């Protein structure tokens, strides 16, 4: 399915829309698409799930400009409006965390609980040097240009700015992190989350760095399932 966000068509996947369970909205990482979460959606069935492909990713449009934090937040809002969701759990991974927190800031009443995986409570400014290394050492060698287009990578860097989230979150929250090299959530990042909410739970993955889904998938999915079931 697709929805127009001011002329930019955003693709999303939806499962079990007739279920009475509270849905889970999924915000993928930087170079991920909605399709990357099909197995999680199946694992959580019959719970309804919605997975978003942000602008420049997957089957969504790739505008020439419009890659700010607020632009990505508006992608989430457009999908949620199209799906007519009034209450849901919010799950985000990696850079999708900053988009999810940006949405949560102004839409707290709709969110039942939040799961933030492997990213600090901030939107990071990206340096120009990052673009070439990301394209030449990751995106192109691993054939991921259909996951995120090079134009989107450049746009995200050009329009990135540093934002530290500092608003109160009176909701149950789960912060998921890997403990091995490559994790983006250190103890200082944990303190940042503690400043946002007093209702935080933590899940540490001892055999993972940043890419928990590929190293401890079963445990990750069970952790997500159990948290939203009890939230």
Secondary structure in CASP SS format (residue, H / E / C, confidence):
PFRMAT SS
TARGET T0000
AUTHOR 0000-0000-0000
METHOD secondary structure of the structure
MODEL  1
X C 1.00
X E 1.00
X E 1.00
X E 1.00
X E 1.00
X C 1.00
X C 1.00
X E 1.00
X E 1.00
X E 1.00
X E 1.00
X E 1.00
X E 1.00
X E 1.00
X E 1.00
X C 1.00
X C 1.00
X C 1.00
X C 1.00
X C 1.00
X C 1.00
X C 1.00
X E 1.00
X E 1.00
X E 1.00
X E 1.00
X E 1.00
X C 1.00
X C 1.00
X C 1.00
X C 1.00
X C 1.00
X C 1.00
X H 1.00
X H 1.00
X H 1.00
X H 1.00
X H 1.00
X H 1.00
X H 1.00
X H 1.00
X H 1.00
X H 1.00
X H 1.00
X C 1.00
X C 1.00
X C 1.00
X C 1.00
X E 1.00
X E 1.00
X E 1.00
X E 1.00
X E 1.00
X C 1.00
X C 1.00
X C 1.00
X E 1.00
X C 1.00
X C 1.00
X C 1.00
X C 1.00
X C 1.00
X C 1.00
X C 1.00
X C 1.00
X C 1.00
X C 1.00
X C 1.00
X H 1.00
X H 1.00
X H 1.00
X H 1.00
X H 1.00
X H 1.00
X H 1.00
X H 1.00
X H 1.00
X H 1.00
X H 1.00
X H 1.00
X H 1.00
X H 1.00
X C 1.00
X C 1.00
X C 1.00
X C 1.00
X C 1.00
X E 1.00
X E 1.00
X E 1.00
X E 1.00
X E 1.00
X E 1.00
X C 1.00
X C 1.00
X H 1.00
X H 1.00
X H 1.00
X H 1.00
X H 1.00
X H 1.00
X H 1.00
X H 1.00
X H 1.00
X H 1.00
X H 1.00
X C 1.00
X H 1.00
X H 1.00
X H 1.00
X E 1.00
X E 1.00
X E 1.00
X E 1.00
X E 1.00
X E 1.00
X E 1.00
X C 1.00
X C 1.00
X C 1.00
X C 1.00
X E 1.00
X E 1.00
X C 1.00
X C 1.00
X C 1.00
X C 1.00
X H 1.00
X H 1.00
X H 1.00
X H 1.00
X H 1.00
X H 1.00
X H 1.00
X H 1.00
X H 1.00
X H 1.00
X H 1.00
X H 1.00
X C 1.00
X C 1.00
X C 1.00
X C 1.00
X C 1.00
X C 1.00
X C 1.00
X C 1.00
X E 1.00
X C 1.00
X H 1.00
X H 1.00
X H 1.00
X H 1.00
X H 1.00
X H 1.00
X H 1.00
X H 1.00
X H 1.00
X C 1.00
X C 1.00
X C 1.00
X C 1.00
X E 1.00
X E 1.00
X C 1.00
X C 1.00
X C 1.00
X C 1.00
X C 1.00
X C 1.00
X C 1.00
X E 1.00
X E 1.00
X E 1.00
X E 1.00
X E 1.00
X E 1.00
X E 1.00
X C 1.00
X C 1.00
X C 1.00
X C 1.00
X C 1.00
X C 1.00
X C 1.00
X C 1.00
X H 1.00
X H 1.00
X H 1.00
X H 1.00
X H 1.00
X H 1.00
X H 1.00
X H 1.00
X C 1.00
X C 1.00
X C 1.00
X C 1.00
X C 1.00
X E 1.00
X E 1.00
X E 1.00
X E 1.00
X E 1.00
X E 1.00
X C 1.00
X C 1.00
X C 1.00
X C 1.00
X C 1.00
X C 1.00
X H 1.00
X H 1.00
X H 1.00
X H 1.00
X C 1.00
X H 1.00
X H 1.00
X H 1.00
X H 1.00
X H 1.00
X H 1.00
X H 1.00
X H 1.00
X H 1.00
X H 1.00
X H 1.00
X H 1.00
X H 1.00
X H 1.00
X C 1.00
END
